[in-house]
Amino acid sequence: MNEEITTVVGHQLYSFDGRILEVFGNHPKRWHIRHMCLRVTGPDRKGKRTVEITAPGTVTTWQYTAEEWEQASDMVALLEVVQAAIGSASGHGPV
């Protein structure tokens, strides 16, 4: 991956450069793909989805309604790229 991917969901900016996922907003965070696991679950019976990032010593979770998820197609694409990068990172093991 040669260029940065960004998307805005609500009041948060998500940015991924191929190695580092950063979230800017009320509580900015950043993770390196070799030290994170990404899980997207759902939809539940109401259409809600959960995005969870686990890294050493921390778990970060966001929940999205069906409507928010539908409107966040760029977010879905960004998460797919991050997941692919995690999978292809050499030496990556479970956290």
C-alpha positions, 0 to 999 in steps of 0.5 A: 500500500503506497498511500494513506486511506482516511475516512470520517465517521461522526466526530472521528477521523480514521487514518491508515498508512499501511502500518499504523491505524490512527483514530483522531477525535475525543480520545485519539489512539494509534496501533501498529498492525503487528501489535493489534487484532481487529474484529468486526462483529454483527449485525445483531438483530437490530443491525448493530455492529461492533468494531473491536481492536485488541492490543497489548494492555488495551481493548478499544470498542466502537458500536455502530447502528445499522444506519451509521454502518450503511453510511460508513462505506469508506470505514468498511473499506478501510477496515478491510484494508487494515485486516488484510495488512494484519493478515499479511504482516510477517511474524504477526501472532495472536495478541 
